[in-house]
């Protein structure tokens, strides 16, 4: 599997083709998810070809945004299917990568360990110190789409999202849950004041 070759090509494709108004679903987000996926996977004992599959799924997981947000996970799978055979990925590899990409669809419902890893990596920031910085980018993007009108709407949406979200892997639970709970408490405080 020629992941490194593919990485350069797909990152450039995202730079060239992702709509400029996507402040959250950007090259920065994709790179962040790859980094998180690799860290979680290694901590979960995933290595070799399986680690490459996880990183590849992370690389492709939001490519569908090139065509818009509607059903972007499905479009991301189609884009992956069009590239991967030429880079040494087997039909089975491609199927597993597709499963991981679909596991990032909200509400998340991963069906195996690798899918759990990518699902957790995609929302890793929920339990990090940069939660509000990254959240502001998502707020900007959702406001642009007319999904949220005010900061209050946004905080309500975040509160509900964080309350309903849970991490799947032991790594994410131990490394991110406590901070996610703190971030939720800050949002609740904002809403009550």
C-alpha positions in Angstrom: 0.0 0.0 0.0 1.5 3.3 -1.1 0.1 5.5 1.6 2.7 8.2 1.5 2.3 8.7 -2.2 -1.5 8.8 -1.8 -1.2 11.3 1.2 0.5 13.9 -0.9 -2.0 13.5 -3.8 -5.2 13.6 -1.6 -4.0 16.5 0.6 -3.3 18.5 -2.6 -6.7 17.5 -4.0 -8.4 18.7 -0.8 -6.4 22.0 -0.9 -7.4 22.5 -4.5 -11.0 21.4 -4.4 -12.5 21.8 -1.0 -14.9 24.8 -0.9 -13.1 27.7 0.7 -16.0 28.5 3.0 -15.4 25.3 5.0 -13.7 26.6 8.1 -13.9 23.3 10.0 -14.0 20.6 7.3 -10.6 21.6 6.0 -7.1 20.1 5.3 -6.2 21.1 8.9 -9.1 18.9 10.2 -8.1 15.9 8.0 -4.4 16.1 9.1 -5.6 16.4 12.8 -7.8 13.3 12.4 -4.9 11.3 10.8 -2.6 12.3 13.7 -5.3 11.3 16.3 -6.1 8.1 14.5 -2.5 7.1 14.4 -2.0 7.9 18.1 -5.2 6.0 19.2 -4.4 3.1 16.9 -0.8 2.7 18.2 -2.1 2.9 21.8 -4.7 0.3 21.0 -1.9 -2.1 19.7 -2.7 -1.6 16.0 0.4 -1.7 13.7 1.6 -2.6 10.3 -1.0 -2.9 7.5 -3.9 -2.3 9.8 -2.4 1.0 10.9 -2.0 2.0 7.3 -5.7 1.2 6.7 -6.7 3.4 9.6 -4.6 6.3 8.4 -5.9 5.9 4.8 -9.5 6.0 6.0 -8.7 9.1 8.0 -7.1 10.7 4.9 -10.2 10.1 2.8 -12.9 10.4 5.5 -14.0 14.0 4.5 -13.0 14.1 0.8 -16.8 13.9 0.0 -17.1 17.5 1.1 -15.6 18.4 -2.3 -19.1 17.7 -3.5 -21.0 19.2 -0.5 -22.0 18.1 2.9 -25.0 15.9 1.9 -24.0 12.3 2.2 -20.4 13.2 2.2 -19.3 10.0 3.9 -20.8 8.0 1.0 -19.1 10.3 -1.5 -15.8 9.9 0.5 -16.1 6.1 0.1 -16.6 6.5 -3.7 -13.6 8.8 -4.0 -11.5 6.3 -2.0 -12.7 3.4 -4.2 -11.6 5.4 -7.3 -8.0 5.9 -6.0 -7.1 3.0 -3.8 -6.8 0.1 -6.4 -4.0 2.1 -8.2 -2.0 2.3 -4.9 -1.8 -1.3 -3.9 -5.0 -1.6 -1.9 -7.0 -4.8 -2.3 -10.8 -5.0 -2.5 -10.9 -6.2 1.1 -8.7 -3.3 2.2 -11.1 -0.9 0.4 -14.1 -2.4 2.0 -12.6 -2.0 5.5 -11.6 1.6 4.7 -15.2 2.3 3.6 -16.5 0.8 6.9 -14.2 3.1 8.8 -15.3 6.2 6.8 -19.0 5.3 7.3 -18.3 4.9 11.1 -17.7 8.7 11.2 -21.3 9.4 10.2 -23.2 11.1 13.0 -24.6 9.4 15.1 -21.5 7.2 15.1 -22.1 3.4 15.0 -18.8 1.6 14.4 -19.0 -2.1 13.9 -15.4 -3.1 14.8 -12.2 -2.0 16.5 -10.7 -0.1 13.5 -14.0 1.7 12.9 -14.1 2.7 16.6 -10.6 4.1 16.3 -11.5 6.3 13.4 -14.8 7.4 15.0 -12.9 8.4 18.1 -10.2 10.2 16.1 -12.7 12.2 14.1 -14.1 13.7 17.4 -10.9 13.6 19.4 -11.0 17.4 19.8 -14.1 17.1 22.0 -11.9 16.1 24.9 -8.9 18.4 24.2 -7.7 21.8 25.3 -8.3 23.2 21.8 -12.0 22.3 21.9 -13.3 25.8 21.9 -10.8 27.0 19.2 -11.8 24.2 16.9 -15.5 24.5 17.9 -15.4 28.2 16.8 -14.5 27.0 13.3 -17.4 24.6 13.2 -19.7 27.3 14.5 -18.6 29.6 11.7 -19.2 26.8 9.2 -22.7 25.9 10.5 -23.7 29.5 10.8 -22.7 30.0 7.1 -25.0 27.0 6.2 -27.8 28.6 8.3 -27.8 25.6 10.7 -27.2 27.9 13.8 -28.2 31.5 14.0 -26.8 32.6 17.4 -24.1 31.7 19.8 -26.8 30.5 22.2 -28.2 28.1 19.5 -24.6 26.9 19.0 -24.1 26.3 22.7 -27.4 24.4 22.9 -26.4 22.2 20.0 -23.0 21.6 21.5 -24.5 20.7 24.9 -26.8 18.2 23.3 -24.1 16.8 21.1 -21.6 16.3 23.9 -24.2 14.7 26.2 -25.1 12.2 23.5 -21.6 11.5 22.4 -19.4 8.7 23.8 -15.9 7.5 23.0 -15.5 3.8 22.0 -11.8 2.9 22.5 -10.2 2.5 25.9 -7.5 5.0 24.8 -10.0 7.8 24.0 -12.0 7.1 27.2 -8.9 7.4 29.4 -7.3 10.3 27.5 -10.3 12.4 26.5 -13.4 11.7 28.6 -12.5 13.9 31.6 -11.6 16.9 29.5 -14.7 16.4 27.4 -16.8 16.5 30.6 -15.0 19.7 31.6 -15.8 21.3 28.2 -19.4 20.3 28.6 -19.5 21.9 32.1 -18.2 25.2 30.6 -20.9 25.1 27.9 -23.6 24.5 30.5 -22.3 27.4 32.6 -22.4 29.7 29.5 -26.0 28.6 28.9 -27.2 29.2 32.4 -25.6 32.7 32.7 
